[in-house]
Amino acid sequence: MIGLTSLRINGGLMVSPELNRPRALVVLGKIDEILAWDKRKDQERDERFVELGQYLCEVRAGQYWRMENLKSFDEFLEKRFPESRRKAYYLMAIHEHLTRIPKKQLREVGWSKATELIKVARRDGSAFDCATWLHKAKELPKEDFKRAVECHLTGKETEPWEIIYFKLYKSQLPVVEQALETAALMLGTNKSRGYCLEMICADFLAGAALEIKGSDQCIGCPGAKDDSFAASEQRASRETRQDE
C-alpha cells in the first residue's frame, strides 16, 4: 500500500493523480544522476541528500514511477535502492520533517546527523527548537550528538561503552560468579554486572599499595583512588535515576 499513499478520494472513488510526464522525466533523471554519483564518490550524495529526498517525495506524490511501468512506489525504491530502502525513507523524512532548517545548513551537518534531528522533530512537534538542535549538530561529534538526542528522547544519560572479551577457565568461573553475586547483593541486585565488576576492581585498587618504578603514577595512590570512586559514584547515580 506504500505506493498508493498519494491517491485521493473523489466522489467515493480512489483515482491516481494526472501524470506530469515532462516533470517526471526531469525528476527521475535527477535521481539517477545523484545515485550514479554515489557509486563513484560517496561524499557527493552526502552533499546532495537533501535534494535527493525532495525528488523522492515528488516521485511518490506524483506517482512518477508509472513512467517505468512499475506497480508501486515501493517497487520503484526496490529498483533504485536494492541494498536498503530504509535509507531512502530516511532521506524523504528529512525533507518532510526538517522544513524549518535551511537546506544549506542541513548539507553542512550531513545526512547522518539529519536523521537524528528527525527523531527530535517528530517527538517535539511544533515545539521543536530547530536553532538549538542545529547548533548542537554542528558543534558536537557524531557519536556525542547521537547520545544527546537519545538523552533528550529517553530522559536517561548515556556514555560510551564497549564489550570486552577474555578467556576464563572453567575452574575460575565459580570464583568470578561468586564475586559478582556478592557485589550485586552489596550494591543492589538491580545493578549491572559491568558495574559490579567495576566496583570489585575499584575495591582492589583502593587496597593495593603497588607503585610503578620510575613513574610518578601509583596504582593505589590517593589521587587515582579518588578519581576512580568519583567516576563510579557518578555512574551509580545515573543507574539509580534510570531505575527510577
Legacy VTK file of the C-alpha trace (Angstrom):
# vtk DataFile Version 3.0
C-alpha trace
ASCII
DATASET POLYDATA
POINTS 244 float
0.000 0.000 0.000
3.023 2.290 0.192
2.747 3.124 -3.487
-0.887 4.161 -3.040
-0.295 6.825 -0.388
-0.802 9.690 -2.835
-4.219 8.547 -4.019
-7.157 10.781 -3.174
-10.861 10.172 -2.836
-13.032 11.835 -5.478
-16.727 11.146 -5.282
-16.067 7.995 -3.310
-13.615 6.555 -5.861
-9.865 6.490 -5.455
-8.123 7.909 -8.518
-4.488 8.425 -9.427
-3.120 11.939 -9.948
-2.648 13.094 -13.527
0.823 12.090 -14.619
3.060 15.056 -15.477
5.340 13.276 -17.937
7.812 16.125 -18.687
8.346 16.816 -14.981
8.515 13.089 -14.216
11.327 12.638 -16.743
13.282 15.515 -15.181
12.899 14.230 -11.613
13.688 10.608 -12.479
16.754 11.787 -14.375
17.922 13.819 -11.370
17.534 10.826 -9.052
19.524 8.584 -11.379
22.203 11.272 -11.689
22.650 11.505 -7.912
22.676 7.733 -7.456
25.223 7.387 -10.257
27.465 9.843 -8.405
27.033 7.714 -5.289
28.786 4.787 -6.950
31.851 6.873 -7.750
32.033 9.344 -4.887
30.221 8.741 -1.578
30.619 12.329 -0.416
28.640 13.641 -3.389
25.382 12.072 -2.282
26.094 13.183 1.303
26.154 16.719 -0.068
23.028 16.178 -2.203
20.946 14.110 0.225
18.510 16.995 0.762
17.911 17.279 -2.971
17.533 13.507 -3.321
14.945 13.342 -0.530
12.943 16.127 -2.158
12.886 14.339 -5.513
11.855 11.035 -3.932
8.923 12.732 -2.201
7.857 14.223 -5.535
8.030 10.825 -7.225
5.753 9.378 -4.565
3.263 12.268 -4.642
3.088 12.435 -8.456
3.359 8.673 -8.928
6.174 9.178 -11.437
7.076 5.516 -11.000
4.287 4.772 -13.502
6.586 6.141 -16.229
8.609 2.950 -15.841
5.564 0.654 -15.802
6.104 -0.172 -12.145
3.238 -1.223 -9.896
4.056 0.838 -6.809
6.398 3.361 -5.249
7.807 0.570 -3.102
8.806 -1.270 -6.273
10.435 1.934 -7.535
12.540 2.154 -4.349
13.463 -1.510 -4.590
14.816 -0.837 -8.080
16.759 2.314 -7.154
17.876 1.221 -3.675
18.433 -2.563 -3.964
20.619 -2.733 -0.851
18.391 -0.807 1.554
15.147 1.090 1.050
15.386 2.272 4.650
17.870 4.990 3.716
15.515 6.255 1.018
12.746 6.683 3.586
15.164 8.495 5.899
16.033 10.905 3.087
12.347 11.560 2.461
11.708 12.087 6.178
14.468 14.726 6.260
12.672 16.639 3.527
9.273 16.286 5.208
10.124 16.937 8.865
13.031 19.408 8.776
11.349 22.084 6.668
12.288 24.870 9.110
16.022 24.283 8.636
17.569 25.863 5.513
18.837 23.297 3.023
22.330 24.771 3.050
22.643 24.215 6.801
21.289 20.668 6.513
24.005 19.911 3.973
26.599 21.236 6.421
25.605 18.866 9.225
25.359 15.835 6.916
22.683 13.221 6.439
23.641 11.065 9.466
23.043 13.893 11.928
19.961 14.971 9.984
18.391 11.561 10.659
18.936 12.172 14.373
17.300 15.594 14.055
14.228 13.875 12.592
13.739 11.942 15.838
13.700 15.156 17.865
11.442 16.956 15.379
8.906 14.105 15.434
8.967 13.954 19.224
8.685 17.706 19.893
6.340 18.595 17.041
5.596 22.327 16.915
7.797 22.850 19.995
10.895 21.660 18.114
13.714 24.137 18.820
15.446 23.827 15.462
18.030 26.578 16.118
19.321 24.958 19.317
19.436 21.464 17.869
21.046 22.660 14.648
23.775 24.312 16.724
24.344 21.058 18.632
24.513 19.122 15.347
27.202 21.481 14.040
29.311 21.579 17.196
29.166 18.024 18.554
30.923 14.975 17.076
28.516 12.433 15.564
28.531 9.980 18.485
28.162 12.750 21.079
25.252 14.200 19.132
23.537 10.793 18.976
23.884 10.496 22.756
22.428 13.990 23.219
19.410 13.017 21.108
18.951 9.748 22.983
19.122 11.568 26.313
16.500 14.069 25.110
14.162 11.313 23.916
14.511 8.930 26.862
15.464 11.271 29.695
18.378 8.961 30.500
22.027 9.927 30.360
24.309 7.654 28.363
28.036 7.265 27.938
30.321 5.399 25.512
30.566 1.639 26.095
32.191 -1.424 24.614
32.065 -5.198 25.025
35.250 -6.779 26.389
36.121 -10.424 25.707
38.622 -12.520 27.670
39.079 -16.223 28.360
38.325 -17.851 31.704
38.998 -21.453 32.646
36.029 -23.395 33.978
37.784 -23.674 37.333
37.843 -19.864 37.526
34.152 -19.311 36.768
32.805 -20.125 40.273
35.130 -17.532 41.836
34.166 -14.846 39.321
30.441 -15.619 39.566
30.535 -15.601 43.363
32.370 -12.263 43.395
29.797 -10.705 41.035
26.876 -12.112 43.016
28.334 -10.845 46.289
28.928 -7.396 44.819
25.362 -7.352 43.462
23.978 -8.159 46.932
26.041 -5.361 48.485
25.354 -2.776 45.782
21.808 -3.764 44.892
20.619 -6.573 42.638
19.381 -4.036 40.065
22.940 -3.016 39.208
24.520 -4.287 36.014
27.233 -6.933 36.109
29.575 -4.462 34.430
29.046 -2.003 37.281
29.609 -4.767 39.846
32.860 -5.748 38.136
33.968 -2.110 38.145
33.388 -1.831 41.900
35.286 -5.067 42.545
38.230 -3.649 40.604
37.924 -0.293 42.391
37.970 -2.083 45.757
41.116 -3.943 44.731
42.818 -0.712 43.646
41.834 1.012 46.878
43.559 -1.696 48.935
46.606 -2.077 46.721
49.927 -0.418 47.523
51.714 -1.196 44.259
53.866 1.502 42.756
55.223 1.702 39.239
59.006 2.070 39.400
60.364 5.142 37.657
56.913 6.721 37.406
55.016 9.266 39.434
51.814 7.270 38.970
50.702 4.835 41.631
48.024 2.222 41.047
46.691 2.552 44.565
47.658 6.185 45.245
45.024 8.536 46.752
44.616 10.585 43.580
43.916 7.569 41.408
41.586 6.132 44.044
39.639 9.357 44.329
39.243 9.640 40.552
38.077 6.025 40.304
35.476 6.391 43.020
34.301 9.760 41.700
33.605 8.196 38.304
31.947 5.196 39.950
29.706 7.374 42.104
28.604 9.351 39.036
27.779 6.134 37.179
25.898 4.744 40.180
23.874 7.938 40.380
22.938 7.638 36.700
21.895 3.987 37.083
19.759 4.888 40.096
17.976 7.647 38.157
17.377 5.289 35.212
15.904 2.612 37.504
13.518 5.189 38.951
LINES 1 245
244 0 1 2 3 4 5 6 7 8 9 10 11 12 13 14 15 16 17 18 19 20 21 22 23 24 25 26 27 28 29 30 31 32 33 34 35 36 37 38 39 40 41 42 43 44 45 46 47 48 49 50 51 52 53 54 55 56 57 58 59 60 61 62 63 64 65 66 67 68 69 70 71 72 73 74 75 76 77 78 79 80 81 82 83 84 85 86 87 88 89 90 91 92 93 94 95 96 97 98 99 100 101 102 103 104 105 106 107 108 109 110 111 112 113 114 115 116 117 118 119 120 121 122 123 124 125 126 127 128 129 130 131 132 133 134 135 136 137 138 139 140 141 142 143 144 145 146 147 148 149 150 151 152 153 154 155 156 157 158 159 160 161 162 163 164 165 166 167 168 169 170 171 172 173 174 175 176 177 178 179 180 181 182 183 184 185 186 187 188 189 190 191 192 193 194 195 196 197 198 199 200 201 202 203 204 205 206 207 208 209 210 211 212 213 214 215 216 217 218 219 220 221 222 223 224 225 226 227 228 229 230 231 232 233 234 235 236 237 238 239 240 241 242 243
